[in-house]
Amino acid sequence: MIGEGQDGDEYRHQCLVRYVIKMRLQNRDDAHKFFKGWNEKHPKSCLEADVKDQWTKGNRGNYGEWK
């Protein structure tokens, strides 16, 4: 079971990155809309940068995938 510490936060972040990658595969515009809202609520977030990094490395949102 994943705890609430750093490991839990990291795991949730990776899941969110994979979720956004899957969203992008289905509808790129929806992913951009998601980022607009996310970045307004979380201005210091690294989510968008991590999604772009994982996408560039070939991650396509499969379960457990992290490159």
CHARMM-style PDB file with segment names, atoms N, HN, CA, C and O in Angstrom:
ATOM      1  N   MET     1       0.842  -1.181   0.000  1.00  0.00      PROA
ATOM      2  CA  MET     1       0.000   0.000   0.000  1.00  0.00      PROA
ATOM      3  C   MET     1       0.889   1.246   0.000  1.00  0.00      PROA
ATOM      4  O   MET     1       1.890   1.301   0.714  1.00  0.00      PROA
ATOM      5  N   ILE     2       0.524   2.223  -0.788  1.00  0.00      PROA
ATOM      6  HN  ILE     2      -0.289   2.178  -1.369  1.00  0.00      PROA
ATOM      7  CA  ILE     2       1.284   3.467  -0.879  1.00  0.00      PROA
ATOM      8  C   ILE     2       0.909   4.363   0.289  1.00  0.00      PROA
ATOM      9  O   ILE     2      -0.271   4.574   0.568  1.00  0.00      PROA
ATOM     10  N   GLY     3       1.917   4.886   0.967  1.00  0.00      PROA
ATOM     11  HN  GLY     3       2.875   4.715   0.740  1.00  0.00      PROA
ATOM     12  CA  GLY     3       1.670   5.770   2.104  1.00  0.00      PROA
ATOM     13  C   GLY     3       1.406   7.192   1.672  1.00  0.00      PROA
ATOM     14  O   GLY     3       1.346   7.483   0.478  1.00  0.00      PROA
ATOM     15  N   GLU     4       1.248   8.075   2.628  1.00  0.00      PROA
ATOM     16  HN  GLU     4       1.297   7.839   3.599  1.00  0.00      PROA
ATOM     17  CA  GLU     4       0.961   9.477   2.353  1.00  0.00      PROA
ATOM     18  C   GLU     4       2.222  10.336   2.298  1.00  0.00      PROA
ATOM     19  O   GLU     4       2.136  11.551   2.121  1.00  0.00      PROA
ATOM     20  N   GLY     5       3.376   9.722   2.446  1.00  0.00      PROA
ATOM     21  HN  GLY     5       3.446   8.735   2.589  1.00  0.00      PROA
ATOM     22  CA  GLY     5       4.622  10.478   2.418  1.00  0.00      PROA
ATOM     23  C   GLY     5       5.050  10.815   1.003  1.00  0.00      PROA
ATOM     24  O   GLY     5       4.230  10.848   0.085  1.00  0.00      PROA
ATOM     25  N   GLN     6       6.318  11.060   0.836  1.00  0.00      PROA
ATOM     26  HN  GLN     6       6.984  11.034   1.581  1.00  0.00      PROA
ATOM     27  CA  GLN     6       6.873  11.435  -0.467  1.00  0.00      PROA
ATOM     28  C   GLN     6       6.553  10.391  -1.526  1.00  0.00      PROA
ATOM     29  O   GLN     6       6.210  10.743  -2.654  1.00  0.00      PROA
ATOM     30  N   ASP     7       6.660   9.118  -1.182  1.00  0.00      PROA
ATOM     31  HN  ASP     7       6.940   8.832  -0.265  1.00  0.00      PROA
ATOM     32  CA  ASP     7       6.382   8.063  -2.153  1.00  0.00      PROA
ATOM     33  C   ASP     7       4.943   8.135  -2.636  1.00  0.00      PROA
ATOM     34  O   ASP     7       4.682   7.961  -3.827  1.00  0.00      PROA
ATOM     35  N   GLY     8       4.018   8.386  -1.744  1.00  0.00      PROA
ATOM     36  HN  GLY     8       4.230   8.528  -0.777  1.00  0.00      PROA
ATOM     37  CA  GLY     8       2.615   8.500  -2.126  1.00  0.00      PROA
ATOM     38  C   GLY     8       2.380   9.701  -3.020  1.00  0.00      PROA
ATOM     39  O   GLY     8       1.647   9.602  -4.005  1.00  0.00      PROA
ATOM     40  N   ASP     9       2.982  10.826  -2.699  1.00  0.00      PROA
ATOM     41  HN  ASP     9       3.577  10.907  -1.899  1.00  0.00      PROA
ATOM     42  CA  ASP     9       2.849  12.030  -3.521  1.00  0.00      PROA
ATOM     43  C   ASP     9       3.445  11.801  -4.899  1.00  0.00      PROA
ATOM     44  O   ASP     9       2.857  12.207  -5.901  1.00  0.00      PROA
ATOM     45  N   GLU    10       4.579  11.169  -4.963  1.00  0.00      PROA
ATOM     46  HN  GLU    10       5.057  10.840  -4.149  1.00  0.00      PROA
ATOM     47  CA  GLU    10       5.237  10.904  -6.235  1.00  0.00      PROA
ATOM     48  C   GLU    10       4.385   9.967  -7.095  1.00  0.00      PROA
ATOM     49  O   GLU    10       4.226  10.185  -8.296  1.00  0.00      PROA
ATOM     50  N   TYR    11       3.850   8.938  -6.474  1.00  0.00      PROA
ATOM     51  HN  TYR    11       3.980   8.761  -5.499  1.00  0.00      PROA
ATOM     52  CA  TYR    11       3.002   7.980  -7.189  1.00  0.00      PROA
ATOM     53  C   TYR    11       1.760   8.678  -7.756  1.00  0.00      PROA
ATOM     54  O   TYR    11       1.399   8.458  -8.912  1.00  0.00      PROA
ATOM     55  N   ARG    12       1.113   9.513  -6.950  1.00  0.00      PROA
ATOM     56  HN  ARG    12       1.406   9.692  -6.011  1.00  0.00      PROA
ATOM     57  CA  ARG    12      -0.073  10.240  -7.417  1.00  0.00      PROA
ATOM     58  C   ARG    12       0.284  11.171  -8.570  1.00  0.00      PROA
ATOM     59  O   ARG    12      -0.481  11.297  -9.526  1.00  0.00      PROA
ATOM     60  N   HSD    13       1.427  11.815  -8.487  1.00  0.00      PROA
ATOM     61  HN  HSD    13       2.049  11.713  -7.710  1.00  0.00      PROA
ATOM     62  CA  HSD    13       1.868  12.709  -9.555  1.00  0.00      PROA
ATOM     63  C   HSD    13       2.085  11.916 -10.849  1.00  0.00      PROA
ATOM     64  O   HSD    13       1.659  12.348 -11.920  1.00  0.00      PROA
ATOM     65  N   GLN    14       2.733  10.781 -10.753  1.00  0.00      PROA
ATOM     66  HN  GLN    14       3.079  10.430  -9.883  1.00  0.00      PROA
ATOM     67  CA  GLN    14       2.954   9.955 -11.940  1.00  0.00      PROA
ATOM     68  C   GLN    14       1.632   9.485 -12.541  1.00  0.00      PROA
ATOM     69  O   GLN    14       1.482   9.453 -13.763  1.00  0.00      PROA
ATOM     70  N   CYS    15       0.678   9.123 -11.693  1.00  0.00      PROA
ATOM     71  HN  CYS    15       0.800   9.149 -10.701  1.00  0.00      PROA
ATOM     72  CA  CYS    15      -0.650   8.724 -12.177  1.00  0.00      PROA
ATOM     73  C   CYS    15      -1.323   9.878 -12.911  1.00  0.00      PROA
ATOM     74  O   CYS    15      -1.942   9.674 -13.955  1.00  0.00      PROA
ATOM     75  N   LEU    16      -1.206  11.075 -12.374  1.00  0.00      PROA
ATOM     76  HN  LEU    16      -0.703  11.241 -11.526  1.00  0.00      PROA
ATOM     77  CA  LEU    16      -1.798  12.249 -13.007  1.00  0.00      PROA
ATOM     78  C   LEU    16      -1.126  12.531 -14.346  1.00  0.00      PROA
ATOM     79  O   LEU    16      -1.802  12.866 -15.318  1.00  0.00      PROA
ATOM     80  N   VAL    17       0.184  12.400 -14.406  1.00  0.00      PROA
ATOM     81  HN  VAL    17       0.733  12.127 -13.616  1.00  0.00      PROA
ATOM     82  CA  VAL    17       0.902  12.577 -15.673  1.00  0.00      PROA
ATOM     83  C   VAL    17       0.381  11.583 -16.701  1.00  0.00      PROA
ATOM     84  O   VAL    17       0.102  11.962 -17.839  1.00  0.00      PROA
ATOM     85  N   ARG    18       0.246  10.324 -16.320  1.00  0.00      PROA
ATOM     86  HN  ARG    18       0.473  10.016 -15.395  1.00  0.00      PROA
ATOM     87  CA  ARG    18      -0.263   9.311 -17.254  1.00  0.00      PROA
ATOM     88  C   ARG    18      -1.692   9.622 -17.676  1.00  0.00      PROA
ATOM     89  O   ARG    18      -2.047   9.433 -18.839  1.00  0.00      PROA
ATOM     90  N   TYR    19      -2.507  10.093 -16.753  1.00  0.00      PROA
ATOM     91  HN  TYR    19      -2.218  10.247 -15.808  1.00  0.00      PROA
ATOM     92  CA  TYR    19      -3.890  10.463 -17.059  1.00  0.00      PROA
ATOM     93  C   TYR    19      -3.931  11.568 -18.120  1.00  0.00      PROA
ATOM     94  O   TYR    19      -4.707  11.487 -19.072  1.00  0.00      PROA
ATOM     95  N   VAL    20      -3.106  12.585 -17.959  1.00  0.00      PROA
ATOM     96  HN  VAL    20      -2.475  12.651 -17.186  1.00  0.00      PROA
ATOM     97  CA  VAL    20      -3.091  13.695 -18.912  1.00  0.00      PROA
ATOM     98  C   VAL    20      -2.556  13.224 -20.267  1.00  0.00      PROA
ATOM     99  O   VAL    20      -3.035  13.670 -21.309  1.00  0.00      PROA
ATOM    100  N   ILE    21      -1.580  12.334 -20.257  1.00  0.00      PROA
ATOM    101  HN  ILE    21      -1.191  11.971 -19.411  1.00  0.00      PROA
ATOM    102  CA  ILE    21      -1.076  11.793 -21.522  1.00  0.00      PROA
ATOM    103  C   ILE    21      -2.188  11.044 -22.251  1.00  0.00      PROA
ATOM    104  O   ILE    21      -2.350  11.202 -23.461  1.00  0.00      PROA
ATOM    105  N   LYS    22      -2.950  10.236 -21.530  1.00  0.00      PROA
ATOM    106  HN  LYS    22      -2.818  10.108 -20.547  1.00  0.00      PROA
ATOM    107  CA  LYS    22      -4.073   9.525 -22.149  1.00  0.00      PROA
ATOM    108  C   LYS    22      -5.101  10.516 -22.692  1.00  0.00      PROA
ATOM    109  O   LYS    22      -5.643  10.324 -23.780  1.00  0.00      PROA
ATOM    110  N   MET    23      -5.362  11.570 -21.931  1.00  0.00      PROA
ATOM    111  HN  MET    23      -4.922  11.726 -21.047  1.00  0.00      PROA
ATOM    112  CA  MET    23      -6.283  12.602 -22.376  1.00  0.00      PROA
ATOM    113  C   MET    23      -5.783  13.216 -23.680  1.00  0.00      PROA
ATOM    114  O   MET    23      -6.559  13.434 -24.610  1.00  0.00      PROA
ATOM    115  N   ARG    24      -4.492  13.489 -23.739  1.00  0.00      PROA
ATOM    116  HN  ARG    24      -3.862  13.311 -22.984  1.00  0.00      PROA
ATOM    117  CA  ARG    24      -3.901  14.094 -24.937  1.00  0.00      PROA
ATOM    118  C   ARG    24      -4.044  13.174 -26.138  1.00  0.00      PROA
ATOM    119  O   ARG    24      -4.288  13.644 -27.249  1.00  0.00      PROA
ATOM    120  N   LEU    25      -3.897  11.887 -25.934  1.00  0.00      PROA
ATOM    121  HN  LEU    25      -3.699  11.505 -25.031  1.00  0.00      PROA
ATOM    122  CA  LEU    25      -4.054  10.929 -27.027  1.00  0.00      PROA
ATOM    123  C   LEU    25      -5.478  10.935 -27.576  1.00  0.00      PROA
ATOM    124  O   LEU    25      -5.683  10.754 -28.777  1.00  0.00      PROA
ATOM    125  N   GLN    26      -6.455  11.141 -26.706  1.00  0.00      PROA
ATOM    126  HN  GLN    26      -6.288  11.288 -25.731  1.00  0.00      PROA
ATOM    127  CA  GLN    26      -7.856  11.140 -27.128  1.00  0.00      PROA
ATOM    128  C   GLN    26      -8.277  12.467 -27.739  1.00  0.00      PROA
ATOM    129  O   GLN    26      -8.996  12.496 -28.737  1.00  0.00      PROA
ATOM    130  N   ASN    27      -7.824  13.575 -27.134  1.00  0.00      PROA
ATOM    131  HN  ASN    27      -7.240  13.551 -26.323  1.00  0.00      PROA
ATOM    132  CA  ASN    27      -8.235  14.894 -27.616  1.00  0.00      PROA
ATOM    133  C   ASN    27      -7.234  15.931 -27.123  1.00  0.00      PROA
ATOM    134  O   ASN    27      -7.253  16.326 -25.957  1.00  0.00      PROA
ATOM    135  N   ARG    28      -6.376  16.358 -28.013  1.00  0.00      PROA
ATOM    136  HN  ARG    28      -6.361  16.037 -28.960  1.00  0.00      PROA
ATOM    137  CA  ARG    28      -5.298  17.296 -27.651  1.00  0.00      PROA
ATOM    138  C   ARG    28      -5.847  18.599 -27.076  1.00  0.00      PROA
ATOM    139  O   ARG    28      -5.286  19.141 -26.124  1.00  0.00      PROA
ATOM    140  N   ASP    29      -6.949  19.108 -27.652  1.00  0.00      PROA
ATOM    141  HN  ASP    29      -7.404  18.668 -28.425  1.00  0.00      PROA
ATOM    142  CA  ASP    29      -7.538  20.358 -27.169  1.00  0.00      PROA
ATOM    143  C   ASP    29      -8.015  20.235 -25.727  1.00  0.00      PROA
ATOM    144  O   ASP    29      -7.863  21.168 -24.938  1.00  0.00      PROA
ATOM    145  N   ASP    30      -8.594  19.083 -25.380  1.00  0.00      PROA
ATOM    146  HN  ASP    30      -8.717  18.325 -26.020  1.00  0.00      PROA
ATOM    147  CA  ASP    30      -9.035  18.869 -23.995  1.00  0.00      PROA
ATOM    148  C   ASP    30      -7.843  18.899 -23.038  1.00  0.00      PROA
ATOM    149  O   ASP    30      -7.942  19.435 -21.934  1.00  0.00      PROA
ATOM    150  N   ALA    31      -6.735  18.333 -23.457  1.00  0.00      PROA
ATOM    151  HN  ALA    31      -6.655  17.898 -24.354  1.00  0.00      PROA
ATOM    152  CA  ALA    31      -5.537  18.350 -22.608  1.00  0.00      PROA
ATOM    153  C   ALA    31      -5.048  19.776 -22.399  1.00  0.00      PROA
ATOM    154  O   ALA    31      -4.639  20.133 -21.294  1.00  0.00      PROA
ATOM    155  N   HSD    32      -5.085  20.587 -23.439  1.00  0.00      PROA
ATOM    156  HN  HSD    32      -5.418  20.296 -24.336  1.00  0.00      PROA
ATOM    157  CA  HSD    32      -4.665  21.988 -23.303  1.00  0.00      PROA
ATOM    158  C   HSD    32      -5.613  22.761 -22.379  1.00  0.00      PROA
ATOM    159  O   HSD    32      -5.168  23.597 -21.593  1.00  0.00      PROA
ATOM    160  N   LYS    33      -6.904  22.487 -22.471  1.00  0.00      PROA
ATOM    161  HN  LYS    33      -7.266  21.808 -23.109  1.00  0.00      PROA
ATOM    162  CA  LYS    33      -7.877  23.126 -21.583  1.00  0.00      PROA
ATOM    163  C   LYS    33      -7.623  22.706 -20.132  1.00  0.00      PROA
ATOM    164  O   LYS    33      -7.700  23.522 -19.214  1.00  0.00      PROA
ATOM    165  N   PHE    34      -7.321  21.428 -19.945  1.00  0.00      PROA
ATOM    166  HN  PHE    34      -7.258  20.765 -20.691  1.00  0.00      PROA
ATOM    167  CA  PHE    34      -7.018  20.933 -18.600  1.00  0.00      PROA
ATOM    168  C   PHE    34      -5.832  21.688 -18.019  1.00  0.00      PROA
ATOM    169  O   PHE    34      -5.879  22.141 -16.876  1.00  0.00      PROA
ATOM    170  N   PHE    35      -4.756  21.824 -18.814  1.00  0.00      PROA
ATOM    171  HN  PHE    35      -4.717  21.456 -19.743  1.00  0.00      PROA
ATOM    172  CA  PHE    35      -3.566  22.532 -18.334  1.00  0.00      PROA
ATOM    173  C   PHE    35      -3.866  23.982 -17.992  1.00  0.00      PROA
ATOM    174  O   PHE    35      -3.356  24.500 -16.999  1.00  0.00      PROA
ATOM    175  N   LYS    36      -4.674  24.634 -18.789  1.00  0.00      PROA
ATOM    176  HN  LYS    36      -5.088  24.212 -19.595  1.00  0.00      PROA
ATOM    177  CA  LYS    36      -5.009  26.031 -18.508  1.00  0.00      PROA
ATOM    178  C   LYS    36      -5.637  26.151 -17.121  1.00  0.00      PROA
ATOM    179  O   LYS    36      -5.229  26.995 -16.323  1.00  0.00      PROA
ATOM    180  N   GLY    37      -6.626  25.311 -16.838  1.00  0.00      PROA
ATOM    181  HN  GLY    37      -6.957  24.627 -17.487  1.00  0.00      PROA
ATOM    182  CA  GLY    37      -7.273  25.331 -15.525  1.00  0.00      PROA
ATOM    183  C   GLY    37      -6.337  24.908 -14.410  1.00  0.00      PROA
ATOM    184  O   GLY    37      -6.309  25.520 -13.343  1.00  0.00      PROA
ATOM    185  N   TRP    38      -5.571  23.858 -14.664  1.00  0.00      PROA
ATOM    186  HN  TRP    38      -5.594  23.360 -15.532  1.00  0.00      PROA
ATOM    187  CA  TRP    38      -4.636  23.351 -13.652  1.00  0.00      PROA
ATOM    188  C   TRP    38      -3.604  24.416 -13.283  1.00  0.00      PROA
ATOM    189  O   TRP    38      -3.351  24.665 -12.104  1.00  0.00      PROA
ATOM    190  N   ASN    39      -3.012  25.042 -14.303  1.00  0.00      PROA
ATOM    191  HN  ASN    39      -3.218  24.840 -15.260  1.00  0.00      PROA
ATOM    192  CA  ASN    39      -1.961  26.020 -14.060  1.00  0.00      PROA
ATOM    193  C   ASN    39      -2.481  27.274 -13.359  1.00  0.00      PROA
ATOM    194  O   ASN    39      -1.736  27.926 -12.628  1.00  0.00      PROA
ATOM    195  N   GLU    40      -3.744  27.614 -13.574  1.00  0.00      PROA
ATOM    196  HN  GLU    40      -4.350  27.084 -14.168  1.00  0.00      PROA
ATOM    197  CA  GLU    40      -4.342  28.743 -12.843  1.00  0.00      PROA
ATOM    198  C   GLU    40      -4.464  28.412 -11.357  1.00  0.00      PROA
ATOM    199  O   GLU    40      -4.234  29.272 -10.506  1.00  0.00      PROA
ATOM    200  N   LYS    41      -4.822  27.173 -11.047  1.00  0.00      PROA
ATOM    201  HN  LYS    41      -5.008  26.475 -11.738  1.00  0.00      PROA
ATOM    202  CA  LYS    41      -5.005  26.762  -9.650  1.00  0.00      PROA
ATOM    203  C   LYS    41      -3.692  26.372  -8.976  1.00  0.00      PROA
ATOM    204  O   LYS    41      -3.566  26.458  -7.754  1.00  0.00      PROA
ATOM    205  N   HSD    42      -2.721  25.945  -9.772  1.00  0.00      PROA
ATOM    206  HN  HSD    42      -2.824  25.875 -10.764  1.00  0.00      PROA
ATOM    207  CA  HSD    42      -1.440  25.453  -9.246  1.00  0.00      PROA
ATOM    208  C   HSD    42      -0.294  26.095 -10.030  1.00  0.00      PROA
ATOM    209  O   HSD    42       0.381  25.413 -10.801  1.00  0.00      PROA
ATOM    210  N   PRO    43      -0.068  27.392  -9.844  1.00  0.00      PROA
ATOM    211  CA  PRO    43       0.915  28.110 -10.677  1.00  0.00      PROA
ATOM    212  C   PRO    43       2.360  27.610 -10.556  1.00  0.00      PROA
ATOM    213  O   PRO    43       3.156  27.837 -11.468  1.00  0.00      PROA
ATOM    214  N   LYS    44       2.708  26.955  -9.486  1.00  0.00      PROA
ATOM    215  HN  LYS    44       2.061  26.771  -8.746  1.00  0.00      PROA
ATOM    216  CA  LYS    44       4.084  26.466  -9.309  1.00  0.00      PROA
ATOM    217  C   LYS    44       4.235  24.988  -9.657  1.00  0.00      PROA
ATOM    218  O   LYS    44       5.282  24.389  -9.414  1.00  0.00      PROA
ATOM    219  N   SER    45       3.188  24.409 -10.225  1.00  0.00      PROA
ATOM    220  HN  SER    45       2.337  24.896 -10.422  1.00  0.00      PROA
ATOM    221  CA  SER    45       3.189  22.986 -10.543  1.00  0.00      PROA
ATOM    222  C   SER    45       4.152  22.654 -11.676  1.00  0.00      PROA
ATOM    223  O   SER    45       4.353  23.444 -12.598  1.00  0.00      PROA
ATOM    224  N   CYS    46       4.736  21.474 -11.583  1.00  0.00      PROA
ATOM    225  HN  CYS    46       4.573  20.832 -10.834  1.00  0.00      PROA
ATOM    226  CA  CYS    46       5.618  20.982 -12.640  1.00  0.00      PROA
ATOM    227  C   CYS    46       4.894  19.958 -13.523  1.00  0.00      PROA
ATOM    228  O   CYS    46       5.529  19.278 -14.329  1.00  0.00      PROA
ATOM    229  N   LEU    47       3.582  19.847 -13.375  1.00  0.00      PROA
ATOM    230  HN  LEU    47       3.066  20.400 -12.720  1.00  0.00      PROA
ATOM    231  CA  LEU    47       2.817  18.836 -14.102  1.00  0.00      PROA
ATOM    232  C   LEU    47       2.999  18.954 -15.616  1.00  0.00      PROA
ATOM    233  O   LEU    47       3.308  17.964 -16.279  1.00  0.00      PROA
ATOM    234  N   GLU    48       2.813  20.135 -16.158  1.00  0.00      PROA
ATOM    235  HN  GLU    48       2.561  20.940 -15.619  1.00  0.00      PROA
ATOM    236  CA  GLU    48       2.907  20.295 -17.608  1.00  0.00      PROA
ATOM    237  C   GLU    48       4.303  19.941 -18.116  1.00  0.00      PROA
ATOM    238  O   GLU    48       4.440  19.284 -19.148  1.00  0.00      PROA
ATOM    239  N   ALA    49       5.322  20.366 -17.409  1.00  0.00      PROA
ATOM    240  HN  ALA    49       5.211  20.900 -16.570  1.00  0.00      PROA
ATOM    241  CA  ALA    49       6.697  20.046 -17.807  1.00  0.00      PROA
ATOM    242  C   ALA    49       6.938  18.537 -17.745  1.00  0.00      PROA
ATOM    243  O   ALA    49       7.600  17.978 -18.619  1.00  0.00      PROA
ATOM    244  N   ASP    50       6.402  17.879 -16.715  1.00  0.00      PROA
ATOM    245  HN  ASP    50       5.864  18.333 -16.005  1.00  0.00      PROA
ATOM    246  CA  ASP    50       6.593  16.432 -16.590  1.00  0.00      PROA
ATOM    247  C   ASP    50       5.834  15.676 -17.675  1.00  0.00      PROA
ATOM    248  O   ASP    50       6.328  14.673 -18.191  1.00  0.00      PROA
ATOM    249  N   VAL    51       4.640  16.147 -18.024  1.00  0.00      PROA
ATOM    250  HN  VAL    51       4.239  16.962 -17.605  1.00  0.00      PROA
ATOM    251  CA  VAL    51       3.887  15.513 -19.111  1.00  0.00      PROA
ATOM    252  C   VAL    51       4.676  15.636 -20.417  1.00  0.00      PROA
ATOM    253  O   VAL    51       4.819  14.658 -21.150  1.00  0.00      PROA
ATOM    254  N   LYS    52       5.183  16.826 -20.706  1.00  0.00      PROA
ATOM    255  HN  LYS    52       5.066  17.621 -20.110  1.00  0.00      PROA
ATOM    256  CA  LYS    52       5.958  17.029 -21.938  1.00  0.00      PROA
ATOM    257  C   LYS    52       7.211  16.162 -21.936  1.00  0.00      PROA
ATOM    258  O   LYS    52       7.566  15.584 -22.963  1.00  0.00      PROA
ATOM    259  N   ASP    53       7.884  16.067 -20.790  1.00  0.00      PROA
ATOM    260  HN  ASP    53       7.596  16.536 -19.956  1.00  0.00      PROA
ATOM    261  CA  ASP    53       9.093  15.256 -20.679  1.00  0.00      PROA
ATOM    262  C   ASP    53       8.781  13.781 -20.912  1.00  0.00      PROA
ATOM    263  O   ASP    53       9.473  13.110 -21.678  1.00  0.00      PROA
ATOM    264  N   GLN    54       7.743  13.279 -20.253  1.00  0.00      PROA
ATOM    265  HN  GLN    54       7.181  13.824 -19.631  1.00  0.00      PROA
ATOM    266  CA  GLN    54       7.380  11.873 -20.408  1.00  0.00      PROA
ATOM    267  C   GLN    54       6.914  11.581 -21.841  1.00  0.00      PROA
ATOM    268  O   GLN    54       7.243  10.534 -22.399  1.00  0.00      PROA
ATOM    269  N   TRP    55       6.160  12.494 -22.426  1.00  0.00      PROA
ATOM    270  HN  TRP    55       5.894  13.345 -21.973  1.00  0.00      PROA
ATOM    271  CA  TRP    55       5.699  12.328 -23.809  1.00  0.00      PROA
ATOM    272  C   TRP    55       6.900  12.215 -24.749  1.00  0.00      PROA
ATOM    273  O   TRP    55       6.937  11.347 -25.622  1.00  0.00      PROA
ATOM    274  N   THR    56       7.876  13.096 -24.561  1.00  0.00      PROA
ATOM    275  HN  THR    56       7.846  13.801 -23.852  1.00  0.00      PROA
ATOM    276  CA  THR    56       9.077  13.103 -25.400  1.00  0.00      PROA
ATOM    277  C   THR    56       9.851  11.796 -25.257  1.00  0.00      PROA
ATOM    278  O   THR    56      10.461  11.319 -26.214  1.00  0.00      PROA
ATOM    279  N   LYS    57       9.821  11.225 -24.065  1.00  0.00      PROA
ATOM    280  HN  LYS    57       9.326  11.613 -23.287  1.00  0.00      PROA
ATOM    281  CA  LYS    57      10.533   9.970 -23.806  1.00  0.00      PROA
ATOM    282  C   LYS    57       9.757   8.748 -24.285  1.00  0.00      PROA
ATOM    283  O   LYS    57      10.258   7.627 -24.202  1.00  0.00      PROA
ATOM    284  N   GLY    58       8.543   8.951 -24.783  1.00  0.00      PROA
ATOM    285  HN  GLY    58       8.135   9.862 -24.850  1.00  0.00      PROA
ATOM    286  CA  GLY    58       7.770   7.835 -25.321  1.00  0.00      PROA
ATOM    287  C   GLY    58       6.680   7.299 -24.415  1.00  0.00      PROA
ATOM    288  O   GLY    58       6.018   6.323 -24.769  1.00  0.00      PROA
ATOM    289  N   ASN    59       6.474   7.906 -23.257  1.00  0.00      PROA
ATOM    290  HN  ASN    59       7.012   8.699 -22.970  1.00  0.00      PROA
ATOM    291  CA  ASN    59       5.409   7.463 -22.358  1.00  0.00      PROA
ATOM    292  C   ASN    59       4.069   7.764 -23.020  1.00  0.00      PROA
ATOM    293  O   ASN    59       3.831   8.890 -23.455  1.00  0.00      PROA
ATOM    294  N   ARG    60       3.189   6.758 -23.099  1.00  0.00      PROA
ATOM    295  HN  ARG    60       3.383   5.843 -22.746  1.00  0.00      PROA
ATOM    296  CA  ARG    60       1.863   6.943 -23.672  1.00  0.00      PROA
ATOM    297  C   ARG    60       0.755   6.616 -22.676  1.00  0.00      PROA
ATOM    298  O   ARG    60      -0.367   6.278 -23.055  1.00  0.00      PROA
ATOM    299  N   GLY    61       1.097   6.726 -21.400  1.00  0.00      PROA
ATOM    300  HN  GLY    61       2.008   7.000 -21.093  1.00  0.00      PROA
ATOM    301  CA  GLY    61       0.091   6.636 -20.353  1.00  0.00      PROA
ATOM    302  C   GLY    61      -0.295   5.242 -19.914  1.00  0.00      PROA
ATOM    303  O   GLY    61      -1.313   5.066 -19.245  1.00  0.00      PROA
ATOM    304  N   ASN    62       0.489   4.259 -20.271  1.00  0.00      PROA
ATOM    305  HN  ASN    62       1.316   4.402 -20.814  1.00  0.00      PROA
ATOM    306  CA  ASN    62       0.183   2.891 -19.847  1.00  0.00      PROA
ATOM    307  C   ASN    62       0.409   2.733 -18.344  1.00  0.00      PROA
ATOM    308  O   ASN    62       1.254   3.407 -17.754  1.00  0.00      PROA
ATOM    309  N   TYR    63      -0.346   1.850 -17.752  1.00  0.00      PROA
ATOM    310  HN  TYR    63      -1.033   1.303 -18.231  1.00  0.00      PROA
ATOM    311  CA  TYR    63      -0.266   1.625 -16.307  1.00  0.00      PROA
ATOM    312  C   TYR    63       1.177   1.374 -15.881  1.00  0.00      PROA
ATOM    313  O   TYR    63       1.863   0.512 -16.430  1.00  0.00      PROA
ATOM    314  N   GLY    64       1.626   2.151 -14.883  1.00  0.00      PROA
ATOM    315  HN  GLY    64       1.069   2.851 -14.437  1.00  0.00      PROA
ATOM    316  CA  GLY    64       2.955   1.981 -14.301  1.00  0.00      PROA
ATOM    317  C   GLY    64       4.107   2.510 -15.134  1.00  0.00      PROA
ATOM    318  O   GLY    64       5.260   2.434 -14.710  1.00  0.00      PROA
ATOM    319  N   GLU    65       3.816   3.042 -16.308  1.00  0.00      PROA
ATOM    320  HN  GLU    65       2.879   3.103 -16.652  1.00  0.00      PROA
ATOM    321  CA  GLU    65       4.881   3.518 -17.186  1.00  0.00      PROA
ATOM    322  C   GLU    65       5.471   4.830 -16.670  1.00  0.00      PROA
ATOM    323  O   GLU    65       4.746   5.789 -16.404  1.00  0.00      PROA
ATOM    324  N   TRP    66       6.772   4.854 -16.537  1.00  0.00      PROA
ATOM    325  HN  TRP    66       7.361   4.075 -16.753  1.00  0.00      PROA
ATOM    326  CA  TRP    66       7.498   6.082 -16.149  1.00  0.00      PROA
ATOM    327  C   TRP    66       8.903   5.968 -16.685  1.00  0.00      PROA
ATOM    328  O   TRP    66       9.619   5.014 -16.379  1.00  0.00      PROA
ATOM    329  N   LYS    67       9.298   6.930 -17.479  1.00  0.00      PROA
ATOM    330  HN  LYS    67       8.717   7.705 -17.727  1.00  0.00      PROA
ATOM    331  CA  LYS    67      10.611   6.870 -18.149  1.00  0.00      PROA
ATOM    332  C   LYS    67      11.516   7.958 -17.661  1.00  0.00      PROA
ATOM    333  OT1 LYS    67      12.657   8.061 -18.112  1.00  0.00      PROA
TER     334      LYS     67
END
